[in-house]
Amino acid sequence: MKKIAVIGAGITGITTAYQLMKKGYDVTVFDKQKYAAMETSYANGGQLSACNGEVWTNWKTIYQGIQWIFKKDAPLSINLKPSLHKIGWFLNFLSNVKNHEKNTIATVKMAIESGNLLKELLKDENINFDFKERGILHLCNTEENFNHGLKVNKWLTKAGLKREPLNNEEIQKIEPTINLNDFFGGFFTKSDMSGDIHLFCTQLAEICKKNNVKFNYNTSINDIVYKHNLVELKFSTQNTNNTDTFDATVICAGVSSKFIASKLGDNINIYPVKGYSITVDLNDKISQKHAPEVSLLDDGAKIVSSRLGINRFRIAGTAEFNGYNKDIREDRILPLIKWSNKLFPKVSTEHYRPWAGLRPMTPNMMPKIGKGKLPGIFYNTGHGHLGWTLSAFSSLLISDILLRTDNLN
Ligand SMILES: Cc1cc2nc3c(=O)[nH]c(=O)nc-3n(C[C@H](O)[C@H](O)[C@H](O)COP(=O)(O)OP(=O)(O)OC[C@H]3O[C@@H](n4cnc5c(N)ncnc54)[C@H](O)[C@@H]3O)c2cc1C
């Protein structure tokens, strides 16, 4: 049985370990954190959303972004201090505008497949993660955004997704709790889903452990070299340095994948795009009754929300280009609270937990799923704003690629 290392115990690493374990490999997962899913896979928007597969590389988003740069509570914030990484990333982002339609269709296809694979996985494994198959409602604040949605719908249809246009009355029938005063209709994707990524990851990690996958937490990978047909990992666990060798390594290290890749001669251009969430505790019956059951995407505010069980309401948003810091800024959290108060005035926002995470974003917004330059090096990373949505698909794909390569050797 071949020995495979997986670097990272976020959603991409845990699902990759699961698929490799299923194929009979001897799998070891490394993570610098003490537990699974403590970084970007901790408290995201919860959406399993093929309907949100439109990539951001288009002129509409860019013009909007420029207007937002100097507005304090806007959904986008950019630290204007230049860095080579940021400038190079943005130039590459601009060069991908021409691929907007193609990459949107490809992303939506992957997301649809991923949703089906996740449901297959859930037939085999008992995982309780506040999973909801209630669809996703997309709310448009202007006629212009609604018309843009109609254009994107044509691409979604090409990809095989049905997203139905709705007026406000129809939206209200699907989700009666929303205060729709400021909206101009929207869209509904019945096949989309939602659930708690952290609960899912921790339970899938336990399932892997029971099936002999080894987990080295509190362990940082410091170096990685390829020699004598093996991948050698140098790592430290609480000040003790160690080395181990593997037949292959899959890099699933989120925003750190770029640095690991550069040691191996691979250019994985990932920028950390910070986002924030609040988890509102629905402690009283009135809040529980008046919080939405259906997962939402507010196009104008760039905010998504998911109901997690009876007593949690997750609201997430914001794209902040500000390097690797994960500081929780009060002025970025406030728009999320205001959004809830406006759309769901009867929901108490007295008790909430704020969080910030870094989306591992590539400039073309497509994940890197495949081989590196050196033999034995594989990547499943760079899933940006859709890592939860795409994880079931990308983990199966990378395990298939690894198996195929293994059979050829
Ligand atoms: C605010 C917000 C809302 C979002 N909402 C959604 C949503 O609704 N739906 C959706 O599909 N996606 C959403 N996303 C995106 C999604 O959460 C991410 O794409 C996904 O969590 C990334 O997973 P990952 O495994 O690649 O990275 P991570 O979860 O960050 O995992 C990487 C792991 O690698 C470890 N690591 C890194 N370097 C090393 C090293 N040298 N040694 C050892 N370990 C290392 C880290 O400790 C970490 O645990 C959202 C993101 C944000 C920020």
The ligand as an SDF file (V2000), in Angstrom:
LIG
                    3D

 53 58  0  0  0  0  0  0  0  0999 V2000
  -16.4110   34.7370    4.7010 C   0  0  0  0  0  0  0  0  0  0  0  0
  -16.3300   33.5090    3.8160 C   0  0  0  0  0  0  0  0  0  0  0  0
  -17.5230   32.9310    3.3630 C   0  0  0  0  0  0  0  0  0  0  0  0
  -17.4660   31.8020    2.5360 C   0  0  0  0  0  0  0  0  0  0  0  0
  -18.6370   31.2100    2.1620 N   0  0  0  0  0  0  0  0  0  0  0  0
  -18.6050   30.0930    1.3850 C   0  0  0  0  0  0  0  0  0  0  0  0
  -19.8240   29.4460    1.0170 C   0  0  0  0  0  0  0  0  0  0  0  0
  -20.9100   29.8320    1.4330 O   0  0  0  0  0  0  0  0  0  0  0  0
  -19.7360   28.3550    0.2030 N   0  0  0  0  0  0  0  0  0  0  0  0
  -18.5310   27.9000   -0.2800 C   0  0  0  0  0  0  0  0  0  0  0  0
  -18.5240   26.9440   -1.0460 O   0  0  0  0  0  0  0  0  0  0  0  0
  -17.3630   28.4640    0.1050 N   0  0  0  0  0  0  0  0  0  0  0  0
  -17.3690   29.5520    0.9090 C   0  0  0  0  0  0  0  0  0  0  0  0
  -16.2000   30.1540    1.2810 N   0  0  0  0  0  0  0  0  0  0  0  0
  -14.9280   29.5950    0.7820 C   0  0  0  0  0  0  0  0  0  0  0  0
  -14.4970   28.3500    1.5390 C   0  0  0  0  0  0  0  0  0  0  0  0
  -14.7140   28.5260    2.9240 O   0  0  0  0  0  0  0  0  0  0  0  0
  -13.0080   28.0720    1.2480 C   0  0  0  0  0  0  0  0  0  0  0  0
  -12.8330   27.9700   -0.1490 O   0  0  0  0  0  0  0  0  0  0  0  0
  -12.5310   26.7750    1.8810 C   0  0  0  0  0  0  0  0  0  0  0  0
  -12.8210   26.7480    3.2600 O   0  0  0  0  0  0  0  0  0  0  0  0
  -11.0230   26.6030    1.6720 C   0  0  0  0  0  0  0  0  0  0  0  0
  -10.6610   25.3410    2.1950 O   0  0  0  0  0  0  0  0  0  0  0  0
   -9.1600   24.8500    2.1430 P   0  0  0  0  0  0  0  0  0  0  0  0
   -9.1540   23.4690    2.6490 O   0  0  0  0  0  0  0  0  0  0  0  0
   -8.6030   25.1150    0.7940 O   0  0  0  0  0  0  0  0  0  0  0  0
   -8.3760   25.8450    3.1260 O   0  0  0  0  0  0  0  0  0  0  0  0
   -8.3390   25.8530    4.7370 P   0  0  0  0  0  0  0  0  0  0  0  0
   -9.6570   25.5220    5.2980 O   0  0  0  0  0  0  0  0  0  0  0  0
   -7.7430   27.1610    5.1210 O   0  0  0  0  0  0  0  0  0  0  0  0
   -7.3700   24.6690    5.0810 O   0  0  0  0  0  0  0  0  0  0  0  0
   -5.9730   24.7410    4.8450 C   0  0  0  0  0  0  0  0  0  0  0  0
   -5.2830   24.0730    6.0200 C   0  0  0  0  0  0  0  0  0  0  0  0
   -3.8950   23.9600    5.7340 O   0  0  0  0  0  0  0  0  0  0  0  0
   -3.1800   24.1260    6.9370 C   0  0  0  0  0  0  0  0  0  0  0  0
   -1.8010   24.5040    6.6120 N   0  0  0  0  0  0  0  0  0  0  0  0
   -1.4030   25.5340    5.8370 C   0  0  0  0  0  0  0  0  0  0  0  0
   -0.0560   25.5650    5.7370 N   0  0  0  0  0  0  0  0  0  0  0  0
    0.4060   24.5300    6.4720 C   0  0  0  0  0  0  0  0  0  0  0  0
    1.7050   24.0420    6.7740 C   0  0  0  0  0  0  0  0  0  0  0  0
    2.8290   24.6160    6.3000 N   0  0  0  0  0  0  0  0  0  0  0  0
    1.8130   22.9550    7.5780 N   0  0  0  0  0  0  0  0  0  0  0  0
    0.7090   22.3520    8.0740 C   0  0  0  0  0  0  0  0  0  0  0  0
   -0.5420   22.7700    7.8260 N   0  0  0  0  0  0  0  0  0  0  0  0
   -0.7050   23.8410    7.0210 C   0  0  0  0  0  0  0  0  0  0  0  0
   -3.9600   25.2190    7.6690 C   0  0  0  0  0  0  0  0  0  0  0  0
   -3.7240   25.1900    9.0620 O   0  0  0  0  0  0  0  0  0  0  0  0
   -5.4010   24.8840    7.3010 C   0  0  0  0  0  0  0  0  0  0  0  0
   -6.0570   24.1090    8.2940 O   0  0  0  0  0  0  0  0  0  0  0  0
  -16.2080   31.2620    2.1310 C   0  0  0  0  0  0  0  0  0  0  0  0
  -15.0290   31.8390    2.6060 C   0  0  0  0  0  0  0  0  0  0  0  0
  -15.0780   32.9570    3.4610 C   0  0  0  0  0  0  0  0  0  0  0  0
  -13.8050   33.5470    3.9810 C   0  0  0  0  0  0  0  0  0  0  0  0
  1  2  1  0
  2  3  1  0
  2 52  2  0
  3  4  2  0
  4  5  1  0
  4 50  1  0
  5  6  2  0
  6  7  1  0
  6 13  1  0
  7  8  2  0
  7  9  1  0
  9 10  1  0
 10 11  2  0
 10 12  1  0
 12 13  2  0
 13 14  1  0
 14 15  1  0
 14 50  1  0
 15 16  1  0
 16 17  1  0
 16 18  1  0
 18 19  1  0
 18 20  1  0
 20 21  1  0
 20 22  1  0
 22 23  1  0
 23 24  1  0
 24 25  2  0
 24 26  1  0
 24 27  1  0
 27 28  1  0
 28 29  2  0
 28 30  1  0
 28 31  1  0
 31 32  1  0
 32 33  1  0
 33 34  1  0
 33 48  1  0
 34 35  1  0
 35 36  1  0
 35 46  1  0
 36 37  1  0
 36 45  1  0
 37 38  2  0
 38 39  1  0
 39 40  1  0
 39 45  2  0
 40 41  1  0
 40 42  2  0
 42 43  1  0
 43 44  2  0
 44 45  1  0
 46 47  1  0
 46 48  1  0
 48 49  1  0
 50 51  2  0
 51 52  1  0
 52 53  1  0
M  END
$$$$
